[in-house]
Amino acid sequence: MKDGNSLPNTAFLRDIQDWVWKRFPTRQLSATDIFYVLQWADSGVPACIFIDGFENWLKSHPREFVSECRLSSLQFEAGRIISAYRQTHAASSIPEPIIVDDPYETALNRIAAQGRKTNNPLLRNMLRTFYQQMLSSRKRARKDYPDWNTRSESFYPLKARAIIDWNTHFRTLIDECFRMLAEQEQEKLTELTPAEKLHCMQIGSEAQQIYKTHLLQKKIAQYFDISPLLESL
């Protein structure tokens, strides 16, 4: 099993999310989706191999993702992809399992580091609230999955929950930061560059809203010097 805080897992999640967005521009990975994606990431098989395999499978199952995209329906094919990959690659190329770390602990350490870094008392208080929210979320998650650090069947849903909790509370932090700004500063951050406007013209209305939301979050994080918090767990 891979380290619960490893960047490869973060990159793997991002690659699968990007692939889903190409088919469904407004489809955010759910906690259930993340549960399966983390299992696939833990196999050591690159995300691109899964994506190619899924695309080939969907060509022969064109009705599967017509109206929705449920990654659980790809679990059987994912197992076949993993088996085929391992048969054609040397065993040494598959990463050895290692002990997992608590993703909530990673979150708490990251928030604490930002709190120590900032000289803004208002921001420090908001980060303190963020910290307490993740602390409470960890308490609930550990109660539901007391054996999270000994059984993968418990670790994966706990990790998925940690990611969802992080994203939810981070959005709240970003919204509060935005409300701290003067109206002129808010307008400046929401103003799109010519390149950003061009990109919006090339995508649908729902995808535009998601793009603008992510873009504004990035700009707010940069403004308050909390960009490290943009990285998912």
N, C-alpha and C positions, 0 to 999 in steps of 0.2 A: 504494500500500500504506500502511496506517495505521501510526502509531507503535506499536511492539510493547508499549509500556508504557501505552497510553492507557486512561483510565478508561472511555470508551465501550465498549471491548472487554470490560472486566470486567462492566459492566452488561448487555451483550448476552448474555454467558455465563450470568449469573445469571437473566436472563429466560427463556432457553431451558431452563435447569435447572429453574426453577419450573414451566414448562409440562410438562416430562417428569414431574415429581413428581405433577402432578395426575392423570396417567394411571397411573403406576407409582410409588407413594410411596417405594419403597426403591431406585429406579434412579438411581444416581450416574453422571454423564457419564464415559465412559471416555476414554482418550487418543485413540482413534479418533474418538469423538464430538466431542471438543474440536477436533480437526483440521478437521472439517467446519464446526463452528460458527465458528471463527476465519475461515475463508474467507467464510462468509456475512456475518459482521460487517464484513469488509474491503470488501464491496460497497457499503457506505453505505446499504443498505436497512434501515430500522428493524426491530428484533426483532418488534414487534407485527404488521408486515406479513407476515413469515415465518410467525408463529404462526397468523394468520388463514388464510393460504394453505394451511398444512399441515392445519388443521382441516377446511377445505373439501375438500381432497384425500382425507382419511381418511374423510369421509362417503361418498365413492364407492368407497372401498377399505376397507370395514369389517373385513376379515380381516387387514389388514396388521399391526396392532399388538395382536392378540388376546393373544398370550402373551409378547411381548417388544417392545422399542423400540430399533430400530437406526437411528440417524440417517443412516447411509449410504444407506438405502433411500429417503430423502427428497432425495437430491442432485439427481436429475433435476428434481423439482418445484421445488427451490430455484432451479435455473437458470432455469426458466420464470418464477418470481416476480421474480427480478432483472431479466430482460428486460422483463417487463410494467411493472415499476416505472420503469425508465429510459425507457421509451417514453412514459409519462404524466407525467413530471417533467422540468423543465428541467435541462439538463446542469449548470448552475451549482449545482444543489442536491446534486449528488453530490460528496462530499469529494475533493479532489485527493490522489493518492498521495504519501506522503512516506517518507523513509528510516526503516527500522525500527531499534529499539534492542534490545540484548541483554536479554531478560527475566531472565536469571540475574544480570546486573549490577544490575538493579533490586532483585532479591531481596537481593543482598549489601549494597547500600547501605542498604536498609531495616533489615536485621539489625544492621549496624554502627551505625546511628543509635540503635537501641534499646539497644545495648551501651554507648554513650557516655552515654545518658540515665540508666541505672539505677545505684543506689548499692548494690545487693545483689550481693555478690561471687559467691554461688552461682549466681544468675541470670545474671550476666555470663559465668561459665564455660559455662553451658548454651547461651547465645547464641553463644559462641565455637565450640562444637561444631556448632551449627546452621549457622553460617557456613562451617565447614570441610566439612560435608556438602554444602552447595550449591555450594561451590567444586569439590569432586570431581565432583559431578553435571554441572557446567558443562563440565569437562574432558572427560568422556565424551561429552556431547552434541555438543560442537564437533568431536570426533574423528569422530563418526558423520555430522555435517552441516557439513563444513568451509566450504561455500558458503552458510551460513545467512543471511548478510547481503546476498546478491546474487541469490538465487533464492527466490521464494515457495514453491516446492515443497519447499524445505528449511527455510525459516523456520517454516512452520506446524507441522510435526511437532516441531521444536525447542521452539517456544512451548508446544505441548501437553505435551511432556515436562517443561518447566520448571514448569508448573502442577501436574502430578502430583507431581514431586519436592518442590515447596514444600509441598503439602498433606500429603504423607507425613512429611516431617521436622518440620513444624509440629506435627502430632499427637503426635509423639514428645516434642517440647519441652513441650507442654501436659501430657502424662502425667507427665513428670518434675517439672514445677511442682506438680502435684497431690500427688505423693508427698512433696514437701517440707513439706506442711502438716500440722499437728497433726490428730488424729482429729476434734476438735471443729470445727475450721475446715472439714475435708472434709465433715462432716455438714451444716454450715450452707450450703455452696455447692451441695450436691446436693438440698437441701430445695426443693420446688416451691411456688410461690405458688398461691393459689386459682385465679387465671386460667390459670396453666400447667397445673394439674391438670385444669381444665375442658377445656382444649385437648387434653390426652392422652385424655380420655374420648371425644372426637369423632373420633379417628383409630385406625387399626389398630395391632396390637401391634408390627409391624416398624417402622411409621412412628413410633410412640412412641419406640422405641429411638433412631432417628436424630435425632428432635427433642430428646430428652434429652441426647444426646451433643453436638449443636451448642450447646444451651443451656449445658451445663456448660463447654464450651470458651470460650464468651463470658464466663461468670462468672469463670473462672480467669484469662483474659486481662485482664479489668478489675481483678481483685484484684492482679495483678502489674504492672499499668500497661503492658501490651504489646498493647493493643487494636489499634494500627495494623497489627500482624502478622496480624490476622484478615482483612484485605482480600486477596483473591486477586491474582495478578499480572495 
